[in-house]
């Protein structure tokens, strides 16, 4: 059975807010203490501590600490499990020759929250009428009013309490029986870009475009003003206290930091909403979708300050998140989704009409496609989308060594309800 996440906004009163802040600090100190213990034991014995070892030590820590005893024991085990996962990923990166990234100590303002393992053990959700809004019980806090509603009803499994930009959220994992999702019957291929977010080539309608909303660029002036305000207040606090670090944070500085964080959160929400709406339009309308595989890390890796603005726009458009989201939802709907190998196909270089590559490679600044062989002319993004659409046709026809049967979507027939979707992308519960 697949899992799904639903996020509720918490509205604690003054006493509950203070208790939540105390619990956040206790979990942060538990994480840092467990990390310090792992480092100490390794230096003394040459052997590392496992998750089970630290769970045994947690029993003794709870006897000696009234703060830890006041919290749910399983939630503290989740904090230890997060540290254990950090070490597992560290050793995996070392083994694969990647940048190791040793787990580091976390300050309170960089510690996002904590989790619970079992519904009814330390937490319990009491949804309102029709599953909308309600109250959330947390051990040591009480009943907290919440706002939110799950799109797909299911059984509560785990919960994570998050603190972002001065606001509290509860991310609840639900186990659902099935995920009803619409799927279309048309065929398309799209090229992602910055000038236009998507250039979509369809077999029936030709070329369609989705404009780039540029959520970040529209707020750059305000972001700069708020950032300068925070920097100015920090310099003033450092000058008055005579310390570069651990200087007292005034009420005005804290408020300026919150304003900046809230604007960043607003931009992130706008971007996420746009990606979901665009993905829904694609999956609901098209039954066969193709695009090119993008290596975002390489796209922004070189260039330095010379292409700083371009790198910022690439990150702001979130192409990696959009492709992952589209692939996941297409698989859930049972649609045909493919990513063309960019290095082999070269959709921005190849001509969609004669299928030949140019004698001289086009640069990024060449925004118009003019084929020197057949004379076909169109915009660069339109040409890439048409190349991808032609490549998709060959894949659907069983060519190019795909070894797959032609899709029902290519014939214009709605996919049958018995056709099993591809791999389900599930949100895993906290172990």
C-alpha positions in Angstrom: 0.0 0.0 0.0 1.5 3.4 -1.0 2.2 6.1 1.5 1.4 9.8 1.2 2.2 12.9 3.1 -0.1 15.6 4.3 1.1 18.8 6.0 -0.9 20.6 8.7 -0.3 24.1 10.0 -0.2 24.1 13.8 -1.7 27.0 15.9 -0.3 26.6 19.4 -1.2 29.0 22.2 1.5 30.8 24.3 2.1 27.9 26.7 2.2 25.3 23.9 4.6 27.4 21.9 7.0 27.6 24.8 6.7 23.8 25.3 7.3 23.1 21.6 10.4 25.4 21.7 11.7 23.4 24.7 11.2 20.1 23.0 12.9 21.3 19.9 15.9 22.3 22.0 16.0 19.0 23.8 16.0 17.0 20.5 18.7 19.3 19.1 20.9 18.7 22.2 20.1 14.9 22.1 21.3 14.8 18.4 24.5 16.7 19.2 25.2 14.6 22.4 24.8 11.4 20.4 27.1 12.7 17.7 29.7 13.7 20.3 29.4 10.2 21.9 30.0 8.5 18.6 33.2 10.6 18.0 34.5 10.0 21.5 34.0 6.3 21.5 35.7 6.0 18.0 38.7 8.0 19.2 39.1 5.8 22.3 38.3 2.3 20.9 38.6 2.6 17.2 35.1 1.3 16.8 31.9 3.1 16.1 28.6 3.0 17.9 25.5 1.5 16.2 21.9 2.7 16.5 21.1 -0.1 18.9 24.0 0.9 21.1 22.8 4.4 21.3 19.2 3.3 22.0 20.6 1.4 25.0 22.5 4.5 26.2 19.3 6.5 25.7 17.7 4.5 28.5 20.3 5.6 30.9 20.2 9.2 29.7 16.5 9.3 30.3 17.0 8.2 33.9 19.4 11.1 34.5 17.6 13.8 32.6 14.1 15.0 33.6 13.8 16.8 30.2 14.3 13.6 28.3 11.9 11.7 30.5 9.2 14.2 29.8 9.3 13.5 26.1 8.1 10.4 24.1 10.8 7.7 24.1 10.1 6.7 20.5 10.5 10.3 19.2 13.9 10.3 20.8 14.8 7.1 19.0 13.8 8.8 15.7 16.3 11.5 16.5 19.0 8.9 17.0 17.9 7.1 13.8 18.4 10.3 11.9 22.0 10.5 13.1 22.5 6.9 12.2 21.3 7.6 8.7 23.7 10.5 8.4 26.6 8.2 9.2 25.4 5.5 6.8 25.3 8.1 4.0 28.7 9.4 5.0 30.2 5.9 4.7 28.4 5.3 1.5 29.9 8.5 0.0 33.4 7.5 1.2 33.0 4.1 -0.4 31.9 5.6 -3.7 34.7 8.2 -3.8 32.3 11.1 -3.4 32.6 14.2 -1.2 32.3 12.6 2.3 30.5 15.3 4.3 31.0 14.1 7.9 27.9 14.6 10.1 28.2 17.9 11.9 26.8 19.4 15.0 23.6 21.4 14.5 22.7 24.7 16.0 19.1 25.3 17.2 18.1 27.5 14.3 19.3 24.9 11.8 17.5 22.0 13.5 14.2 21.6 11.7 12.2 19.4 14.1 11.6 15.9 15.3 9.5 12.8 14.5 7.2 10.1 15.9 7.0 6.5 14.9 3.6 5.2 15.7 0.2 6.8 15.7 -1.2 6.8 19.2 2.3 6.7 20.8 3.2 10.3 21.7 0.9 11.8 19.1 -2.6 11.4 17.8 -4.5 13.2 15.0 -8.1 14.1 15.6 -9.4 15.3 12.1 -12.4 17.5 11.9 -15.5 17.1 9.8 -14.8 15.4 6.4 -11.2 15.1 7.4 -10.6 18.9 7.2 -8.6 20.7 9.9 -9.0 19.3 13.5 -6.6 19.0 16.4 -3.3 17.2 17.0 -2.4 15.7 20.4 1.3 15.8 21.3 2.6 14.3 24.5 3.7 17.0 26.9 2.0 19.7 24.8 -1.7 18.8 24.6 -4.2 19.3 21.9 -3.1 21.8 19.3 -5.5 23.2 16.6 -4.4 22.4 13.1 -5.4 23.4 9.6 -5.1 21.2 6.5 -6.8 18.3 4.7 -5.5 15.1 3.1 -6.4 14.8 -0.6 -6.5 11.0 -0.2 -7.8 9.6 3.1 -5.7 6.9 4.8 -4.4 5.5 8.0 -2.0 7.6 10.0 1.4 6.0 10.4 4.1 8.5 11.4 4.4 12.3 12.1 7.1 14.9 11.9 6.9 18.2 13.7 8.6 21.0 11.7 9.6 24.5 12.6 10.0 26.9 9.7 10.3 30.7 9.6 8.7 30.9 13.1 5.7 28.7 12.2 5.0 25.1 13.3 3.9 22.3 10.9 3.0 18.6 11.3 3.9 16.3 8.3 1.8 13.2 8.7 2.4 10.0 6.7 -0.8 8.2 5.6 -1.1 4.7 4.3 -3.7 4.7 1.5 -5.3 1.9 -0.4 -5.2 3.5 -3.8 -4.3 6.8 -5.5 -6.9 7.9 -8.0 -5.1 9.8 -10.7 -6.3 10.9 -14.1 -4.3 10.3 -17.3 -4.6 11.6 -20.8 -4.5 10.0 -24.2 -2.4 12.5 -26.2 1.3 12.4 -27.0 3.8 15.2 -26.3 7.4 16.0 -25.8 8.7 19.1 -24.0 11.9 21.0 -23.8 12.6 22.7 -20.5 14.1 26.2 -20.6 14.4 29.6 -18.9 13.1 31.9 -21.6 9.9 29.8 -21.6 9.5 27.2 -18.8 8.2 24.5 -21.2 8.0 24.3 -25.0 5.6 21.4 -25.7 5.4 19.7 -29.1 2.2 17.7 -29.6 1.2 15.3 -32.3 -2.2 16.9 -32.6 -1.8 20.7 -31.7 1.7 21.5 -32.7 3.7 23.8 -30.4 2.5 25.1 -27.0 4.4 27.1 -24.4 4.3 27.4 -20.7 5.7 30.8 -19.6 8.4 31.0 -16.9 6.8 32.7 -13.8 10.2 33.7 -12.4 9.0 33.8 -8.8 12.5 34.6 -7.5 13.4 37.4 -9.9 10.2 39.3 -9.0 11.2 39.3 -5.4 14.9 40.0 -5.8 14.7 43.7 -4.9 12.8 43.0 -1.7 15.1 40.1 -0.8 18.1 42.4 -1.3 16.6 45.1 1.0 15.7 42.6 3.7 19.1 40.9 3.5 20.9 44.3 3.8 18.7 45.1 6.8 19.7 41.8 8.5 23.4 42.4 7.8 23.3 45.9 9.1 21.7 44.8 12.4 24.2 42.0 12.8 27.2 44.4 12.3 25.6 46.7 14.8 25.2 43.9 17.4 28.7 42.8 16.8 30.1 46.3 17.3 28.1 46.9 20.5 29.0 43.5 22.1 32.6 43.5 20.7 32.2 39.9 19.6 32.0 38.4 16.2 30.3 35.2 17.4 27.8 34.5 20.2 26.7 38.1 20.3 23.2 38.9 21.8 20.4 38.9 19.3 18.0 41.8 19.8 14.3 41.7 19.2 14.7 43.9 16.1 17.3 41.6 14.6 15.2 38.5 15.3 12.2 40.2 13.6 14.3 41.1 10.6 15.5 37.5 10.2 12.0 36.3 10.4 10.8 38.7 7.7 13.6 37.5 5.4 12.8 33.8 6.1 9.1 34.3 5.5 9.8 35.9 2.1 12.0 32.9 1.1 9.3 30.6 2.3 6.7 32.4 0.2 8.9 32.1 -2.9 9.3 28.4 -2.2 5.6 27.8 -1.8 4.8 29.7 -5.1 7.4 27.6 -6.9 6.1 24.4 -5.5 2.5 25.3 -6.4 3.5 26.2 -10.0 5.4 22.9 -10.4 2.5 20.9 -9.2 0.0 22.6 -11.4 2.2 22.3 -14.5 2.8 18.6 -13.7 -1.0 18.0 -13.3 -1.7 19.6 -16.6 0.8 17.4 -18.4 -0.2 14.1 -16.8 -4.0 14.8 -17.0 -3.8 15.6 -20.7 -1.0 13.4 -22.1 -0.6 9.6 -22.0 2.9 9.5 -23.5 5.4 12.1 -22.4 9.1 12.6 -23.4 11.8 15.0 -22.5 15.6 15.1 -22.3 17.6 14.0 -19.2 19.0 17.0 -17.4 22.2 17.0 -15.3 21.5 20.1 -13.2 24.7 19.8 -11.3 26.8 20.0 -14.5 24.6 22.8 -15.8 25.5 25.1 -12.9 29.0 23.7 -12.1 31.2 25.8 -14.4 31.3 29.5 -15.2 31.8 31.1 -11.7 30.7 34.7 -11.3 30.4 35.1 -15.1 27.2 33.1 -15.2 26.0 33.7 -11.6 22.7 35.1 -12.8 22.1 32.2 -15.1 22.9 29.7 -12.3 20.5 31.5 -10.0 17.7 31.3 -12.6 18.3 27.6 -13.2 18.1 26.8 -9.5 15.0 29.1 -9.2 13.2 27.1 -11.9 14.0 23.8 -10.2 14.2 21.6 -13.3 15.4 18.5 -11.4 12.4 18.7 -9.0 10.0 19.2 -11.9 11.3 16.2 -13.9 11.2 14.0 -10.8 7.7 15.1 -9.9 6.4 14.6 -13.5 8.0 11.1 -13.7 6.5 10.1 -10.4 3.0 11.2 -11.2 3.1 9.8 -14.7 4.1 6.4 -13.3 1.2 6.6 -10.8 -1.2 7.3 -13.6 0.1 4.5 -15.8 1.3 6.9 -18.4 4.3 6.4 -20.7 7.2 8.6 -19.6 10.7 8.6 -21.1 13.8 10.8 -20.8 16.0 10.9 -23.9 19.8 10.5 -23.5 21.0 14.1 -24.0 24.6 13.2 -25.0 23.5 10.7 -27.6 20.4 12.4 -29.1 21.6 16.1 -28.8 18.1 17.6 -29.2 19.3 21.2 -29.1 21.8 20.5 -31.9 20.0 18.1 -34.1 17.5 19.2 -36.8 14.0 17.9 -36.3 13.4 17.9 -40.1 16.4 16.1 -41.6 17.7 14.6 -38.3 21.3 15.8 -39.0 23.7 17.6 -36.7 25.2 21.0 -37.7 28.7 21.2 -39.0 29.4 23.9 -36.3 28.1 23.4 -32.8 25.5 25.9 -31.7 26.3 27.9 -28.6 24.0 28.7 -25.7 23.5 32.2 -27.1 22.1 30.9 -30.4 18.4 31.0 -29.8 17.3 30.4 -33.4 17.7 27.1 -35.2 18.7 27.4 -38.9 19.6 24.0 -40.4 22.5 24.3 -42.9 21.4 21.1 -44.6 17.7 21.3 -45.2 17.0 25.0 -44.4 14.4 24.3 -41.6 14.1 27.3 -39.3 12.4 27.8 -36.0 13.3 28.7 -32.4 15.9 26.6 -30.6 13.4 25.4 -28.0 10.8 24.5 -30.6 13.3 22.5 -32.6 14.4 20.6 -29.4 10.8 19.8 -28.6 10.2 18.5 -32.1 13.3 16.4 -32.0 12.2 14.8 -28.7 8.7 14.2 -30.2 10.2 12.4 -33.2 12.4 10.4 -30.9 9.3 9.5 -28.8 7.5 8.3 -31.9 10.4 5.9 -32.7 10.4 4.6 -29.2 6.6 4.0 -29.2 7.0 2.2 -32.5 9.5 -0.1 -30.9 12.5 1.4 -32.8 15.9 2.5 -31.4 16.3 -0.7 -29.5 13.7 0.0 -26.9 12.4 -3.5 -26.8 9.0 -2.2 -25.6 5.6 -2.7 -27.1 3.8 0.3 -28.7 1.8 2.3 -26.1 -2.0 2.4 -26.2 -1.7 6.1 -25.8 0.0 6.5 -29.2 -3.0 5.0 -30.9 -5.3 7.5 -29.3 -6.9 4.9 -27.0 -7.3 5.6 -23.3 -5.0 3.2 -21.4 -7.0 0.3 -19.9 -7.7 0.3 -16.3 -6.0 -3.1 -15.9 -2.7 -1.7 -17.1 -0.4 -1.7 -14.1 1.4 1.6 -13.6 5.2 1.7 -13.3 7.1 1.8 -10.1 5.3 3.5 -7.3 7.2 6.4 -5.7 6.2 6.2 -2.1 7.1 8.4 0.9 8.7 6.0 3.3 7.7 6.0 6.9 10.2 6.7 9.7 11.6 3.3 10.8 
